[in-house]
């Protein structure tokens, strides 16, 4: 089957069908939309998912013969795997197409990212052959420390709905409305701590209460979903400034420099103290971004090389289970968790403090961190008896200890 061009997708849901009558593509598509509507709630209707670009154009092939119709259908989806599975199960429940008896069955769900991963690994091998691996200093850890110091606020939650926000929303005289938690985190990285996530197109009453008496900026994704949310917002909140991510992109995908450039239009609303704080944070963010860009190709080469070798090894079941449990707690928090031999938490601290804290920790067996595993960290961990370290990335590590180093990607957790 020819794959549809739907942009970035995560999964291809493939189905087959048989119909006891002569039908056309339009009949099959109509049955898929019509007979699944309302089964899983309004937010999971295929029509609604298509409106927010979570489901792409459905492709159907039909072959009619002897008063029978057989064929297959492909649905590109950018939802999570649970939603994709529910949609597939709902389609399997279809028993009629028009007046004719029908039977639908799932052929499989292809992970498009796994296909891309093989292409990336093959390309990485070629890069490694052409370009010798370069040393990455512990400056990466220093950059993280600088980033920690430059953050004007932290991630928190607001109201009964526990909407994700920066700590600055409580005392700032202006508020930035963004779509989701990841957008709030990205604005924090860029030095803006007064953002709050509206969490979907149905605006919570918490937002209207928070924005009373404040200047309001709407900073939304540059896609159709952003258009729909903006219409909903304008009916409930007085918006002083509307800003959008570049066309086809999301706020969470923008770099700190891009965010600062876009929010320049909102600067008249900011007080003198806030302007000074933003300027300092932006300078630090720019410095970090430039240094990271200079190292990015070297970092990616080494990560891919490590991944291609480490993926061949099976992880101990108890270790993998423990990491899966800890990962949601520390992801995007810049924190680290130390576990004992029973996989119980001994310590939870900021990444910037972990080296100092490890020296006074007893009984530690595993370290899971939202950051980069450096040679220095491995050496300190080895001294206190840690057997495993798991992080987002690794620097250039010299094999001088028995500590096993993994990334979340190696373990199949955040891919």
C-alpha positions in Angstrom: 0.0 0.0 0.0 1.2 3.5 -0.8 1.8 5.4 2.4 0.0 8.8 2.6 2.0 12.0 3.0 0.7 13.3 6.4 3.7 15.0 7.8 5.1 13.8 11.1 3.3 10.7 12.4 4.0 8.2 15.1 2.0 5.1 14.0 0.4 3.6 11.0 -2.7 1.6 12.0 -3.3 -1.1 9.3 -6.6 -3.0 8.9 -8.2 -5.4 6.5 -11.9 -5.8 5.8 -14.5 -8.0 4.0 -17.9 -6.8 3.0 -20.8 -9.1 1.7 -21.7 -6.6 -1.1 -20.3 -4.2 -3.7 -19.1 -1.1 -1.9 -16.6 1.7 -2.8 -13.9 3.6 -0.9 -16.3 6.3 0.3 -18.5 3.6 1.8 -15.7 2.1 3.8 -14.4 5.5 5.0 -18.0 6.5 5.9 -18.4 3.4 8.0 -15.1 4.0 9.8 -16.1 7.5 10.8 -19.8 6.9 11.3 -19.7 3.6 13.3 -16.9 4.6 15.6 -18.4 8.0 16.5 -19.3 8.2 20.2 -17.9 4.8 21.1 -14.9 6.2 23.0 -16.1 9.7 23.9 -16.3 12.9 21.9 -12.6 13.7 22.3 -11.6 10.5 20.6 -13.9 10.8 17.6 -11.9 10.5 14.3 -13.4 13.8 13.1 -12.2 15.6 16.1 -8.7 14.0 16.0 -8.4 15.0 12.4 -9.2 18.6 13.2 -6.3 18.8 15.6 -4.0 16.9 13.3 -3.8 13.8 15.4 -5.1 11.6 12.6 -4.1 12.0 9.0 -5.9 11.2 5.7 -7.2 7.6 5.7 -6.1 5.6 2.7 -8.4 2.7 1.6 -7.9 0.1 -1.2 -11.0 -1.9 -2.3 -11.1 -5.0 -4.6 -14.6 -6.1 -5.7 -15.3 -9.6 -6.9 -18.3 -11.9 -7.0 -20.5 -9.5 -5.1 -17.9 -9.2 -2.4 -15.5 -6.4 -1.4 -12.2 -6.9 0.2 -9.4 -4.5 0.9 -7.3 -2.7 3.4 -7.1 0.6 5.2 -4.2 2.6 6.6 -4.7 5.3 9.3 -1.7 7.6 10.1 -1.8 8.7 13.7 0.3 11.0 15.9 -1.4 10.1 19.2 0.0 7.9 21.9 0.0 4.1 21.4 -2.9 3.6 23.8 -5.2 5.9 21.8 -4.1 4.2 18.5 -4.9 0.8 20.0 -8.4 2.0 21.1 -9.2 3.5 17.7 -8.1 0.2 16.1 -10.3 -1.8 18.4 -13.2 0.5 17.7 -12.9 -0.1 14.0 -12.7 -3.8 14.5 -16.1 -3.6 16.0 -17.7 -2.4 12.7 -20.1 -5.1 11.5 -21.9 -3.3 8.6 -21.0 -1.1 5.7 -24.2 0.4 4.4 -26.8 -2.5 4.3 -24.1 -5.2 4.0 -22.5 -7.4 6.6 -18.8 -6.6 7.1 -15.8 -7.7 9.1 -12.8 -5.6 10.0 -9.6 -6.9 11.5 -6.3 -5.3 12.6 -3.2 -6.2 10.6 -0.8 -4.4 12.8 0.4 -1.0 14.1 3.7 0.1 12.7 5.9 2.4 14.8 7.2 4.9 12.2 9.9 6.1 14.6 11.4 2.6 14.7 11.8 2.8 10.9 13.4 6.2 11.2 15.7 5.0 13.9 17.3 2.4 11.6 17.9 5.0 9.0 19.5 7.3 11.7 21.8 4.5 13.0 22.9 3.6 9.4 23.7 7.2 8.8 25.6 7.5 12.1 27.8 4.6 11.1 28.8 6.4 7.9 29.5 9.7 9.9 31.7 7.8 12.3 33.7 6.4 9.5 34.3 9.8 7.9 34.8 11.8 11.1 36.8 10.8 14.1 35.1 11.1 17.4 36.0 14.2 19.2 36.4 14.7 22.9 33.5 16.2 24.9 34.7 17.9 28.0 32.9 18.3 31.3 31.9 21.7 30.1 28.5 20.1 29.3 27.9 19.6 33.0 29.0 23.2 33.6 26.5 24.4 31.0 23.8 22.6 32.9 24.8 24.3 36.2 24.7 27.7 34.4 21.3 26.8 33.1 20.1 25.9 36.6 21.3 29.2 37.9 19.7 31.2 35.0 16.2 29.9 35.4 13.9 32.7 36.7 11.4 30.3 38.1 10.3 26.7 38.4 7.5 24.5 37.2 4.5 24.3 39.5 0.7 24.0 39.2 -2.2 26.3 39.7 -5.9 26.0 40.6 -8.2 23.1 41.1 -7.4 21.8 37.7 -3.7 21.8 38.6 -2.7 23.5 35.4 1.1 23.5 34.7 2.7 27.0 35.1 5.8 28.9 36.0 6.1 30.4 39.5 6.1 33.8 38.0 2.4 33.8 37.2 1.5 34.5 40.8 3.2 37.9 41.2 3.8 39.1 37.6 1.4 41.7 36.2 1.3 39.8 32.8 0.5 36.2 32.0 1.4 34.1 28.9 -1.2 31.5 28.0 0.3 28.5 26.2 -1.3 25.2 25.2 0.5 22.5 27.2 2.9 21.6 30.0 5.8 21.1 27.5 5.3 24.7 26.3 5.6 26.1 29.9 8.8 24.1 30.4 10.3 25.5 27.2 9.4 29.1 28.2 11.2 28.5 31.5 14.2 27.4 29.6 14.1 30.7 27.7 13.9 32.7 30.9 10.1 33.4 31.0 8.4 32.1 34.2 4.9 33.6 33.8 3.4 31.0 31.4 0.4 28.8 32.2 -0.9 25.8 30.2 -4.6 25.9 29.3 -4.5 22.2 28.6 -6.8 21.8 25.7 -9.4 23.7 23.7 -12.0 23.7 26.5 -10.7 26.5 28.7 -10.8 25.9 32.5 -12.4 28.6 34.6 -9.1 28.7 36.5 -7.7 30.7 33.5 -10.3 33.4 33.7 -9.7 33.9 37.4 -5.9 34.0 37.1 -6.0 36.6 34.3 -8.3 39.1 36.0 -6.5 42.5 36.4 -3.4 41.2 34.4 -2.1 41.8 30.9 -2.7 38.6 28.8 -0.6 37.2 26.0 -1.7 34.2 24.0 1.3 32.3 22.7 0.0 29.4 20.6 1.2 26.7 18.2 1.4 27.6 14.5 -1.1 25.0 13.4 -4.9 24.4 13.1 -5.2 23.3 16.7 -3.8 26.7 17.7 -6.4 28.4 15.6 -9.2 26.5 17.3 -7.9 27.2 20.8 -7.5 30.9 20.0 -11.1 31.2 19.0 -12.1 29.5 22.3 -9.8 31.8 24.3 -11.1 35.0 22.7 -14.6 34.2 23.8 -13.6 33.9 27.5 -10.5 36.0 28.1 -9.5 39.6 27.2 -6.3 39.0 25.2 -3.9 42.0 24.9 -1.4 40.3 22.5 -1.6 37.3 20.2 1.6 35.5 19.3 2.2 32.3 17.4 5.0 29.8 16.8 6.3 29.7 13.2 3.8 28.1 10.8 3.5 24.3 11.2 5.6 24.3 14.4 4.7 24.0 18.1 5.8 26.3 20.9 7.6 23.4 22.6 9.8 22.9 19.5 11.1 26.5 19.5 14.6 27.2 20.7 15.1 29.7 23.6 16.4 32.3 21.1 13.3 31.8 18.9 11.0 32.2 21.9 12.8 35.4 23.0 12.5 36.8 19.5 8.8 36.1 19.3 8.1 37.5 22.8 9.9 40.7 21.9 6.5 42.0 20.7 5.2 41.6 24.3 8.0 43.5 26.0 6.0 46.7 26.5 3.9 44.9 29.1 6.9 43.9 31.2 8.1 45.9 34.2 11.6 47.3 34.4 12.7 44.7 36.9 11.3 41.9 34.8 13.0 43.3 31.7 16.3 43.3 33.4 15.8 39.7 34.7 14.7 38.5 31.2 17.7 40.2 29.6 20.1 38.5 32.0 18.4 35.1 31.5 18.4 35.6 27.7 22.1 36.4 27.6 22.9 33.2 29.6 20.5 31.2 27.4 22.1 32.5 24.2 25.6 31.6 25.5 24.4 28.1 26.4 22.6 27.7 23.0 25.6 28.7 21.0 28.0 26.4 22.8 25.5 23.5 22.5 25.1 24.1 18.8 28.9 23.9 18.4 29.0 20.6 20.1 25.7 19.2 18.8 27.1 17.1 15.9 29.8 15.6 18.1 27.3 14.7 20.8 24.8 13.1 18.4 27.5 11.0 16.8 28.7 9.6 20.0 25.2 9.0 21.3 24.2 7.1 18.2 27.4 5.1 18.3 26.8 4.1 21.9 23.1 3.4 21.2 23.8 1.1 18.3 26.1 -1.1 20.5 24.0 -1.0 23.7 20.7 -1.8 22.1 22.0 -5.4 21.5 22.1 -6.0 25.3 19.1 -7.0 27.3 18.4 -5.0 30.4 17.7 -6.7 33.7 13.9 -6.8 34.2 13.9 -5.3 37.7 16.2 -2.4 36.5 14.0 -1.6 33.5 10.9 -1.7 35.6 12.4 0.7 38.2 13.6 3.1 35.6 10.2 3.2 33.9 8.7 4.1 37.3 11.2 6.8 38.1 11.3 8.4 34.5 8.0 10.3 34.7 9.0 11.7 38.1 12.2 13.3 36.9 11.8 13.9 33.2 12.2 17.7 32.3 12.8 18.5 36.0 16.6 18.5 36.0 16.5 16.3 39.0 18.2 13.0 39.9 17.0 10.0 42.0 19.2 7.5 43.8 17.8 4.0 44.5 19.0 1.2 46.8 19.2 -2.5 46.1 15.5 -2.9 46.6 14.8 -0.2 44.1 13.5 2.2 46.8 14.3 5.9 46.6 17.1 7.0 48.9 17.6 10.5 47.6 16.0 13.0 45.1 18.0 16.2 44.4 18.8 18.7 41.6 21.3 17.3 39.0 23.7 20.1 39.9 23.9 18.8 43.5 24.2 15.1 42.8 28.0 14.7 42.8 28.2 16.4 46.2 25.3 14.4 47.7 26.5 11.0 46.4 29.6 11.2 48.6 27.5 11.1 51.7 24.9 8.5 50.5 25.1 4.8 51.7 23.4 1.8 50.1 23.0 3.4 46.7 22.8 0.9 43.8 21.3 2.9 40.9 21.2 6.6 39.8 18.6 7.9 37.4 19.0 11.6 36.3 17.4 14.1 33.9 20.7 15.1 32.4 24.0 14.0 30.9 26.2 11.2 32.4 29.8 12.5 32.6 33.0 10.7 33.4 33.3 12.6 36.7 29.8 11.4 37.7 30.6 7.8 36.8 33.8 7.9 39.0 32.0 9.3 42.0 29.2 6.8 41.6 31.7 3.9 41.4 33.3 5.0 44.7 29.9 4.8 46.6 29.0 1.4 45.1 26.5 2.4 42.4 26.0 -0.3 39.7 23.8 1.5 37.2 23.5 5.1 35.9 20.7 6.0 33.5 20.4 9.5 32.0 19.3 11.3 28.8 22.8 11.5 27.3 26.3 10.4 27.9 29.6 12.3 27.4 32.8 10.6 26.4 33.3 7.9 29.0 36.5 6.0 29.6 35.9 2.4 30.6 37.7 2.5 33.9 34.9 1.3 36.3 32.3 -1.4 36.5 29.4 1.0 36.5 26.9 0.2 33.8 25.8 3.4 31.9 22.6 3.5 29.9 20.4 6.2 28.4 16.6 6.2 28.4 16.7 5.8 24.6 18.8 2.7 25.0 16.1 1.2 27.3 13.3 2.1 24.9 11.7 4.4 27.4 11.5 7.8 25.8 11.6 6.8 22.1 
